[in-house]
Amino acid sequence: MSETFTLTLTCPQRSGIVHAVSSYLFEQNCDIAEHKQFDDSYNGAFFLRTSFIASNAQELTSLEASFQPVADKFGMTFNFNGCSAPRIVVMVSKMGHCLNDLIFRWRAGNLGGELVAVVSNHEVLRPMAEAAGLPFVHIPVTAATKPEAESALLDVVAQHDADLVVLARYMQVLSDSTCRALRGRAINIHHSFLPGFKGAKPYHQAFDRGVKQVGATAHYVTPDLDEGPIIEQQVIRIDHSYDPQQLATVGQDAEALALSKAVRWHCENRVLLHGHRTVVFN
């Protein structure tokens, strides 16, 4: 039986990398289905994503072991991933537009991952989650109970064997320790007015300044609030006729689209982290 795998890697730039990878896959009787690479001449780095079909039964551990000599030769950091869909826990507060969009794409089969639970600090979106057949976990958060709440969140992630946590307009700031625990596997969405329009009512602030573009940014979660490596951004042109409510509606469209793309690309192993930046093979 054949199975599809994905190899992603990063290493210093030098000649012979692609030849070494393709030769290895040929020796393993694998057929390349999709190949993308990026030579970062500015930083002297090389990035690669190759999807391939193994005609014989293969285990990830055996692929990793047999590829290790190639990786050692070129100084590669690499990962092999199978075809199983990553498991996703979604975190929300009161706004449901991003959750609703994720559920729609998951049901349509084009999210790239499997929604397994919804966590919220409010009860408002329980009906939406349960209507989709998703377990809903209410974890109230106050300043006094924040450590216990985040511990409960990590317990939910572990219980559901989740590969990814998606903050779909979750209006709580995660602690540094939780950000570190979820490093590289937690994605957040925010409106692109940050840091220009911080605090309450950003769309009212944008209206007062007469903005001409509304946008959103999806990024990995880090201890630096809203400054994690960017995966995707959406921008929608508007004009003077938009009032604050209309700006918010357009902004929600941008948020939902940027977040769903970021989630899908992450689930398909198309995002390679490189310091504070990402390489996205979309």
C-alpha positions in Angstrom: 0.0 0.0 0.0 1.2 3.5 -0.8 1.3 6.4 1.6 2.0 10.1 1.2 4.6 11.8 3.4 6.0 15.3 3.6 9.6 16.2 4.2 10.5 19.7 5.3 14.0 20.9 6.0 16.2 23.9 6.7 20.0 24.1 6.3 22.8 26.4 5.3 23.0 27.2 1.6 25.3 25.0 -0.5 25.2 23.0 -3.7 24.0 19.5 -3.9 21.1 19.7 -1.5 18.2 19.0 -3.9 20.3 16.2 -5.6 20.9 14.6 -2.2 17.2 14.7 -1.2 15.9 13.4 -4.6 18.5 10.7 -4.7 17.5 9.5 -1.2 13.9 9.4 -2.1 14.7 7.5 -5.3 16.7 5.0 -3.3 13.7 4.5 -1.0 11.4 3.8 -4.1 9.5 7.0 -3.5 7.8 9.2 -6.1 7.9 13.0 -5.6 4.4 14.5 -5.8 5.2 18.1 -5.0 8.4 20.0 -4.5 9.1 23.6 -3.4 12.3 25.3 -2.3 13.6 28.7 -1.3 17.2 29.9 -1.4 17.5 32.7 1.1 20.6 34.3 -0.2 20.3 37.2 2.2 20.7 34.9 5.2 22.5 32.1 3.5 19.7 29.6 4.3 17.9 27.0 2.3 14.3 25.8 2.8 12.6 22.8 1.2 9.2 21.1 1.3 8.8 17.9 -0.7 5.6 15.7 -0.7 6.3 12.2 -1.8 4.5 8.8 -2.2 6.1 5.7 -0.7 5.1 2.7 -2.7 6.0 0.3 0.2 4.9 0.5 3.8 7.1 3.0 5.6 7.4 4.2 9.2 8.3 7.8 10.1 11.0 6.5 12.4 12.6 4.4 9.8 12.5 7.3 7.3 14.1 9.7 9.9 16.8 7.1 10.7 17.8 6.4 7.1 17.8 10.1 6.2 19.9 11.1 9.1 23.3 10.7 7.3 22.1 13.0 4.5 21.0 15.6 7.1 24.3 15.3 9.0 26.2 16.0 5.7 24.4 19.2 5.0 23.6 20.4 8.6 19.9 20.0 8.1 17.1 20.4 10.5 14.3 18.2 9.1 10.9 16.7 9.8 9.0 13.8 8.1 5.2 14.0 8.4 2.6 11.4 7.6 -0.8 11.9 6.0 -2.9 11.9 9.2 -4.7 15.2 9.8 -3.4 17.3 12.7 -5.8 17.5 15.6 -6.9 21.1 16.5 -8.2 22.6 19.7 -9.9 26.0 19.1 -10.0 28.7 21.8 -12.7 31.4 21.7 -14.3 34.1 23.9 -17.5 35.7 22.7 -17.0 36.5 19.0 -17.9 33.5 16.8 -17.0 34.5 13.2 -13.6 32.8 13.2 -14.9 29.7 14.9 -17.9 29.5 12.5 -15.5 29.8 9.5 -13.2 27.1 10.8 -16.1 24.7 11.4 -17.5 25.3 7.9 -14.1 24.6 6.3 -13.5 21.6 8.5 -16.9 20.1 7.6 -16.2 20.8 3.9 -12.9 18.9 4.2 -10.6 21.8 3.2 -9.2 22.9 6.6 -6.3 20.5 6.5 -6.9 19.4 10.1 -9.4 17.8 12.4 -11.3 20.0 15.0 -11.5 18.0 18.2 -12.6 20.5 20.9 -13.5 24.1 21.7 -12.2 25.9 24.8 -13.7 29.2 26.0 -13.6 31.5 29.0 -17.3 32.3 28.3 -20.4 30.1 27.6 -21.6 32.2 24.7 -20.4 29.9 21.8 -21.3 26.6 23.4 -24.3 26.2 21.1 -22.2 26.7 18.0 -19.6 24.2 19.1 -22.0 21.6 20.2 -24.2 21.9 17.1 -21.0 20.9 15.2 -20.6 17.9 17.4 -17.5 19.4 19.2 -16.8 19.1 22.9 -17.1 22.5 24.6 -14.9 23.1 27.6 -15.7 26.2 29.7 -12.6 27.5 31.6 -13.4 30.8 33.3 -10.4 33.1 33.7 -9.8 35.8 36.3 -6.5 37.4 37.3 -6.5 35.2 40.4 -7.3 32.0 38.6 -5.2 32.5 35.5 -2.5 29.9 36.4 -5.1 27.2 37.1 -7.0 28.1 34.0 -4.0 27.8 31.7 -3.1 24.5 33.4 -6.6 23.3 32.6 -6.1 24.4 29.0 -2.9 22.4 28.6 -4.7 19.4 30.2 -7.4 19.7 27.4 -4.7 19.9 24.8 -3.1 16.7 26.2 -6.4 14.9 26.7 -7.4 15.4 23.1 -3.8 14.7 21.8 -4.0 18.0 20.0 -1.2 19.0 17.5 -2.3 22.6 17.2 -4.1 25.3 19.3 -5.9 28.0 17.4 -6.8 31.2 19.2 -9.9 32.3 17.2 -10.4 35.7 18.8 -9.7 34.4 22.3 -9.5 37.6 24.3 -7.1 36.5 27.0 -3.3 37.0 27.0 -1.5 33.7 27.5 1.3 33.6 30.0 4.9 33.3 28.9 5.2 29.7 30.2 2.1 28.6 28.3 3.4 30.4 25.1 6.6 28.5 25.5 4.8 25.2 26.1 2.8 25.7 22.8 5.8 27.1 20.8 5.3 26.5 17.1 1.9 24.9 17.6 -0.4 27.8 18.5 -1.8 30.3 16.0 -3.4 33.6 16.9 -5.4 36.2 14.8 -5.6 39.9 15.3 -6.7 42.9 13.3 -3.8 44.6 11.5 -4.5 47.9 13.2 -2.2 46.7 16.0 0.0 48.3 17.2 -1.4 51.5 15.6 -4.8 51.1 17.3 -4.4 49.3 20.6 -6.9 48.9 23.3 -10.7 49.1 23.2 -12.7 49.7 20.1 -9.9 49.6 17.4 -12.4 50.0 14.6 -13.8 53.1 16.1 -10.2 54.4 16.4 -9.6 53.5 12.8 -12.8 55.3 11.7 -11.7 58.4 13.6 -8.4 58.3 11.7 -10.1 57.7 8.3 -8.3 54.5 7.4 -8.4 53.3 3.8 -7.5 49.6 4.4 -8.8 47.0 6.8 -6.7 43.9 7.5 -5.8 41.0 9.8 -2.7 39.1 10.7 -2.4 35.4 11.6 0.8 34.5 13.5 2.4 32.0 15.8 1.9 32.7 19.5 5.0 33.9 21.4 5.5 35.6 24.8 5.7 38.9 22.9 2.0 39.9 22.5 0.9 39.9 18.8 4.5 39.9 17.6 5.0 36.2 16.7 6.2 35.0 13.3 3.6 36.0 10.7 2.0 33.3 8.6 -0.6 35.2 6.6 -2.1 38.7 6.3 -5.3 39.8 4.5 -6.0 43.4 3.5 -9.3 44.8 2.2 -9.6 48.2 0.6 -12.4 50.5 2.0 -13.3 54.2 1.7 -14.7 57.1 3.7 -18.3 55.8 3.5 -17.7 52.9 6.0 -18.9 53.5 9.5 -17.4 51.7 12.5 -19.8 48.8 12.3 -19.1 48.3 8.6 -15.4 48.5 9.3 -15.8 45.8 12.0 -17.7 43.5 9.5 -15.0 43.9 6.9 -12.4 43.3 9.5 -14.0 40.1 10.6 -14.0 38.8 7.0 -10.3 39.5 6.9 -9.7 37.8 10.2 -11.6 34.6 9.3 -9.8 34.3 5.9 -6.3 35.0 7.2 -6.8 32.5 10.1 -8.2 29.7 8.0 -5.3 30.0 5.5 -2.8 30.0 8.3 -4.3 26.9 9.9 -4.5 25.0 6.6 -0.9 25.8 5.6 0.3 24.8 9.1 -1.6 21.5 8.9 -0.2 20.8 5.5 3.4 21.4 6.7 3.8 24.4 4.4 5.1 26.8 7.1 8.7 26.7 8.1 9.8 28.7 11.1 13.1 30.6 10.9 13.7 32.8 13.9 11.1 35.6 13.9 10.1 34.9 10.3 8.4 32.2 8.4 8.8 30.6 5.0 5.3 29.7 3.6 5.1 27.3 0.7 1.5 28.0 -0.2 
